[in-house]
Amino acid sequence: MFQSTDDIKENDLPVGKRKSLRTGYTTGTCAAAATKAALSALLNNKKLLKVNVSLPKDKQITIDISWTNQDNDKSVTAAVIKDGGDDPDVTNGAEICSTVSLLESTDKIVIDGGIGVGRVTKPGLGLEIGKAAINPTPLKMIYRAVEEILNQQDKKAYGLSIIISVPKGQEIAKKTDNPRLGILGGISILGTTGIVIPYSTASFAASIRQSIDVSRAMGSDSVILTTGGRSEDFARAIYGTAIDDHAYIQIGDFIGFGIKQCAIKQIKNAYVVGFIGKLTKMAMGIKQTHVKGSHVDMNFLADLAGKCGANSELVTQIKEANTARHVSELIDKSGLNSFYDNLCKEVYVHLTKYSQSQLKIRITLLDFDGKIIGNYPKDEK
């Protein structure tokens, strides 16, 4: 959904996802490219197959133009098919269009969103409520693309209307966090670098950060951090309306980043809810829990069970277990219930250190039916 790499470094990527994957470009880059192609056709009567787009930090990228249509002598639409590289972002393959029209005014350039571009309905996104969800960096890129074409003209000043649209944007948006963030009716035109880093690291980072921003802007100082949709559904059953809808945030594999952002943005309470696999990795001090970037250490779980009073037979069984879920089956069979609370405590200790104790953290461990089997601290709901 989002493309921003400000707080994610290469070492945060899962093992096997570094450097070998092909980068792509953001929806903002696509919008700028489509705008440049449409304006060139409108003023130069020339349909371009490729355009050079200026990225932030004085870099350029060449983008293929999918098609260009002359609507009339005052309006042209061009389109770019978004290539996210090897990133599995839901906007990959989307058609990003720009319709550029001449206005009677000679000194006004108006940029807005059309079909499939969401509208902002909640604060905390850095965008004015009611406006199209086109972020500042893409706006600057679009303006620069326009400037580059106008500088080629004898007449430098034109009144222009630029409408960015995404024909399938409403459908795509259902697969994103946009509705929860208060961006309705389509996707966002986003990006801070113009380039997409593979594996959705950047998109997840920006999604988490903006979700926290929305919570703070809506007056919430507590958030529920879950590792996915299923754990969120169970968390909602637990906390209900005691926590606002916008405060439920899926942090995926990025627990370290999520907790750090909570601290930076002065969230007071962070409730982490998840299953044994992810929480075990957190208890081990792993801040990026993707399966290919980390593995559950059975020796770690066996040692923890031993500290909770497990006999030597159970400790050996845990060391030889196949998965964290297998360990939970062994624990349930043995009746060593204190194990789960202690696992939560280990998670708590690591995340508290990582947040530099700037927020109150609570860890809740669920079984696969959504029942609470462990939590820490114990002195609150």
N, C-alpha and C positions, 0 to 999 in steps of 0.2 A: 504494500500500500504506500508507505512512505519511503523516501530515499534521503537519508541523512547519515553522515559518517562522523559527525563531530566528536562523539564520545566513544567510538568503537575503533580499536586498533587491530592490526592484523593478527596479533597473538590471541585476541578474543575469539577468532574464528575457530570452528572445530577442526581438528586434525584431518588432513586430506582435503580441506576446502580452501587452502591457501595457495594463491598465485597460479594454480593449475587451471582455474576456471576463468571463463571469458566474461569480462565486464560488459555492461550494457549502458543504456542511457535512460534518464528519468522522463516522467511525463512532462516536466517543465522544459527539458531540452526538445522534446517532440513538438510541444506547442510553439516554441521559438522557431524551430525549423519550418513548420507548416506556415507560420506567419510570414517568414522571410520569403518562402516560395510563392505564397499568395500575393504578397505585395509586389514582388518582382514581376509576376504575370500581369498584375493590374496596371503598373506604371510603365513597364518595359515591353509589355505584350510578348513575354518570353516565358515559356513553361520550363522550369528547371527540373532535371532528374535528380540532382544532388545539390545540397547547400552546405556551406560552412557555417557552423553556429559557434559563437563566442561563449565560452564557459567562464564561470568565475575564476579568478586568479590568472586571467590572461591566457587561457588555453583555448584551443579550438578543436572541433570534432566535425567530421563530414557525415551528414545524414542523408539517407535515401528518401526521396519524395515518392509516395505511393501513387498519388494522382493529383491533378489540378483541373478544376472546372471553372470556366468563365460563366458566372451567373448572369451578368449583364455588363454594360460598359462601365459600371460603377462598383462592381462587386465580384470578387474571386474567392473561391474556397480551395484550399489545398490540404492534403492529409499525409500523415506519417504513421506507419505501423510501429508501435513501440517494441523495441528489442531490448529485453532485460538481460541479455547475455545468458549466463547460466544460472541466473537468479530465478527462483520459482515464484516470484511475485505475481499476484493475480492480475495485474495490469499488463503483463507480458502479452504481446500480440494485439493489444487494443488499438483501435484506430483513433488517432488524435487529430482533430480537424481545426483549422483556423479559417474563418470567413472575414476577409478584409474588405471594407466598403468605404467609399469616399463620402465625406460629410461636406456640407456647404461651408462650415467654419474652416478656416485655413490654419488654425493654430491649436487645434484640440485633438488629442488622441485618447480614445476611450477604450479600455480593455474590460471585457466582461465574460461571464460564463454562459454557455448555451445548454442545449440538451446534453444530459449525462455528466455535467459538472455540478458538484454539490454546492449547496448554499449553507452558510454558517448560521447556526441558530443558538449556539452556546458560547459563553466567554472562555478565555483561557487558551485560545489558539493563535493569538497574535494577529487575528483578522477581525474586521468589523462585522458585527452581526448583521445579517441580511445580504452581505456581499458574497460574490462567488468565491469558492475555496481555491483561489490561486495565490500561492504563497509569495512573499516578497522577492525571493531570488528568481523564480520563474518570471515574475513581472519585469524585473530588471533585464533578464535575458531577452524577453519579448521586445521591450523598448529598445534594447541595443540592436536587435535584429532589424527593427524598423529603421533605426538611425543609419545603419550600414547601407540599406537600400536608398534611403533619402539622400544620403551623401553622394550618391551616384547621379542624382538628378540636377538639372539646371535650376529647377524650382525646388527649394529645400523644405518648404512648409506645406503640409497637407493636413486637412482635417480627416481623421481616420476613425472608423469603428472596427474594433477587432473582437470577434466573438470566438472563444475557444469552446469546442464541443467534443463530446465522446459518445458516438451513437449507442454503444452498449454500456455506457457508464452507470446507468441505474442498476442494471443487472450485476455488473461487476462489484458495485458498492456494497451489495448484500453480503459479499464474502470478506468485507473489510470491517474495521472498527469505526468507520465513519458515522453510522447511525448513532452509536453510543457516544461519540465525540460531539454529536450535534451538527454533523455535516450531512444534510439531507438532499436527496434527489440525484446523487451521482458521486463520482470519485473526486479526489483532490488533485490539483495540478501542483506538484510538489518537487522538492529537490534542493539541496544546498550546494552540491558540487557539480550537478549535471550528469554525473556518472553513477551507475548502480554497481555496488559491490556485491558479488555473488553470495548466495545462501541466505538472502533476506536479512542478513545481520543489520544492515543499515535500516531497512524498513521496520524491523522489530524494535530497534533502538528508538527511532523517532516516534513510533506508535506508543511505546511505553512512556516516553518523556511527555508527549502531548496529552496522553490520558491523565497523567498526574497533574499537568497544567490545568486541564479542564476541572478536575476535582477541586483543586485549590481555588480556581476562579469562581466555582459554584459554592464555595464556602465550606467544603469538606476538609477536615484535617485527618481523616482516617481513610485508609484504602484496604481493599482485599486483594492480595496478590495470589493469583492461581497459575498453575502451569499449563492449563488448557481449558477447553470448553466443558469437559466432563467434571473436572474439579470445581469449575465455576458454578455449574448447575447445583452441585452438592453444597457449595458454600452459600449459595443463595437460599437453599432450604434451611441452612443453619442460622444465618444472620437475618434473613428476610428483609423487612423494611427498616431495620435498625441501621442499615448501611444504604446510602443512596445508590441508585442504579449506576451512575457515572463513576462510582468509586470502586467498582469491580474491574480489575485490570488483569488481563492475561499477560504474564511476563514470559511465557514459553520456557526456553532454556536459559534466559538471561536474568537469573536471580540476583547476581552481583550487581549488574547494571541497574536493575529495578530498585534495589535497596539503596544504592548510592544516590539515585535520582530522588528518591523519597527524602533522603537526608538533605540533599542540596536544596530541594524545594520546600523544606520545612514542614513536611508531613509529620504529624505527632504520633500516629499509630499506624503500624503496618501489620496486617494479619496475613500470614503466609499459610496457604491451604494446599495440600497435595497428597500424593500417594507415596508408597514406600520407596519406589525406585528413585524418583527425583529427590526426595528428602534425604535419602541415604547419601547421594552425591553431595548435597548441601552440607550434610553432617561431616563429610570428609573434607570440607573446605573448598570444594569445587564451585567456582562462581559461574561457569558456563557448562550446563549439564547435558549438552547434546550427546546422544549415545555414541557417536563416532569420535567425540572429543574427550570422553571420559568413560570409565568403567566402574561398576560397583565392585568394591574390594571386599570379597567375602571374609578375608582375614580381619578387616576392620569391624565387620558386623559380628564376627565370632568373638573378637576381643570385647566388644561392647556387651554381648550376651554374657560373657564370663564375668564382667564387672557387675552384672545384674543378678548373678547367682546361678547361671546355667551350669549344669554338670558337664563333665568332660565329653560325654557321648553327644550331647546337643551341640557343644562347641565344635566337635569334629564334623557333625552333620552340616552345620552352617558353613564351615570352611569348604565343604564339598558341594554346596548347593549350586544350582544352575543360575538362578536369578534372585533378585531381591524379593520378588513375589513368592518364590519357593521358600526363602528364609521366613517370610511372614507365616506361611503354612506350618513350618516347623515350630515357630514361636507359639502360634495358636494351639497347636497340638500339645505343647509342653505346659501351657498355662503361665508362661513367664511374661505376664502382662506389663510389668514395670519396664520391660525392654523398650516399648514404644514411647513412653514418656521420656526416657533417657535419650532415645534417638532424637526426639524433638529438642531436648536440651542442648545436644551437640550442635544442631542447626542454629539454635538461638545464640549460642556462644559465638559461632563464626560470623553470623550476620550482624550481631551487635558490635563486634570488633570492626567489621568492614564498614559499618555505618558510623563508626567512631562514637557510638552511644548517643547519637543525635536524635533518635526517635525510639519510641516504645514498640517493641516487636513481640508478636505472639505467633507461635507455630502450632498448627493443627494437622495431625496425620489422620487420613481417612483410610478405611478399607475400601474394597472395590465396589461395595454397595452403598458407599457414602456415609457409613457409620463412623463416628469419631472413635479412634482407638488409642490416640495419644495426643497430648498437648503440653505446652510449656510456654510461660509459667502457668501454675495451677490456681493462682489466686484471683482469676477473673474469667468471665465467659469468653 
